[in-house]
Amino acid sequence: MAQDSQRIVIPEALQLSRDDIGVQFALMWEFVKAPLIVPLLQLGVVICLIMSLMLFCERVYMGIVIVLVKLFWKKPEERYNWQALQEDMESGNSDFPAVLIQIPMFNEREVYKLSIGAASNLSWPADRLVIQVLDDSTDPEIKQMVELECQRWASKGINIRYQIRENRVGYKAGALKEGLKRSYAKHCEYVAIFDADFQPEPDYLRRAIPFLVNNPEIALVQGRWRFVNANECLLTRMQEMSLDYHFTVEQEVGSATHAFFGFNGTAGVWRIAAINEAGGWKDRTTVEDMDLAVRASLRGWKFVYLGDLQVKSELPSTFKAFRFQQHRWSCGPANLFRKMVMEIVRNKKVRFWKKVYVIYSFFFVRKIIAHMVTFIFYCVVLPLTILVPEVQVPIWGAVYIPSVITILNSVGTPRSIHLLFYWILFENVMSLHRTKATLIGLLEAGRVNEWVVTEKLGNTLQKVADAAKNKTSDRLNKTELVFALFLFICGCYDYVHGKNNYFIYLFLQTITFFIAGVGYIGTII
């Protein structure tokens, strides 16, 4: 009796097939599919369709607003009081406010001369300008080169200061915070921030500062990034397409409708009083720029985005550097959302609809839903429905909505319209890392505070080619290769047994995951 009671009861059909592992597995699959797999996959489809509709509505909303902005909205110079600052023969340069330029650096061997030279050539009275190079470099040779470059410009009469710290506490936020504490910076009213690879035009301050001088409610003037190496390789072309939509649509819509958008961390001018009132720079997340922007906005400050105020910069030219950057850009906003959502809800200084915009549109849809639905729906759920034909995805969710979203995303870079299909495949690959980073940020786990400075190689193609000559073992990305295999299996199954012809998309997506898996995206010209 004891032995009988310990026996595991197995369905008779499985007992008959226990010697045939393949058949046994198939029967087990059928045994659990109907009561477990099918309901879970159906739930996943419903959730993904809801997220797709949310993203679709967001994209259509911003598309409508940007059309209205371009056709009917007044330009920022007309919406706000803007008057050019002029030298006065009697008062001299006293009408020009004192401006601090901050250039944070970390081992920027290839590009340090670009930002220092561009800042030194800004058209602004020399006695009303202070350039501050905040060098957190750990390489003594690079530190010496940067210091010598500062001394070279100082010998030409430029008021430039070279600052170092004993440690990198707070990373970029810590460096900027320490820079504002310097005694020679106390008299400055405004601070312009440029990362090491950013090169403002000489008239940058003359176009941006009048917004701050003549409109006391404005805290930030943000310029647009332009990329000197966009044509270097396919990787940089894909990045340009994504970022052009961000600047052409997202930043423009936020500026025109709510006078709020996320500070991009560089190519912007802040009112120092607004920074202080908002609580200063904080290093609690890896997006210190967005953190400051949200806190300043909650105190009633307004932001202005100038799409025609363009600053040259560099895109990551290696896939490794791009992955680290995307981790920071995806993890940080999700973590900041976790920390600030209730503070935004309880805030009484901003109107209700602005709260809705910040919580739902700015954070939830763009920083969380957009990443998750791209990966979970198109790289997991949709392929799984091929293996489980009992679960159907409506054609409007699988084809029509993604097509409209993709078309709307392409408006920022019309010159790359012919790359649109590959951009979709590339974004699906990157959504894997963005989703992972987003979950890390929301759960505040693992690499939540990881900060890896984006590597800059300068705007020469040869440097990119040299950087690509590393060992294959250093380039292998196992997660992408695993998904390449998964999608290939789903594609083969659909080719043999399927009815939706998804295998065409799945095989192309497999190739893209495989290319990313072996690390060759950054070397494709």
Secondary structure, DSSP 8 states (H G I E B T S, - for coil): -HHHHHS----HHHHTTTT-HHHHHHHHHHHHIIIIIHHHHHHHHHHHHHHHHHHHHHHHHHHHHHHHHHHTS--HHHHS-------BTTTBTTTS--EEEEEEESS-TTTHHHHHHHHHT-SS-GGGEEEEEEE----HHHHHHHHHHHHHHHTTT--EEEEE-SS-TTHHHHHHHHHHTSGGGTT-SEEEE--TT-B--TTHHHHHHHHHHH-TTEEEEEEEEEETTTTSSHHHHHHHHHHHHIIIIIIHHHHHHHS-----SSSEEEEHHHHHHTT----SSS-HHHHHHHHHHHTT-EEEEEEEEEEEE----SHHHHHHHHHHHHHHHHHHHHHHHHHHHH--SS-HHHHHIIIIIIIIIIIIIHHHHHHIIIIIIHHHHHH-TTS---HIIIIIHHHHHHHHHGGG-GGGGGGHHHHHHHHHHHHHHHHHHHHHHHHT-TTTT---------S-HHHHHHHT-S-HHHH--HHHHHHHHHHHHHHHHHHHH-SS-THHHHHHHHHHHHHHHTT-GGG--
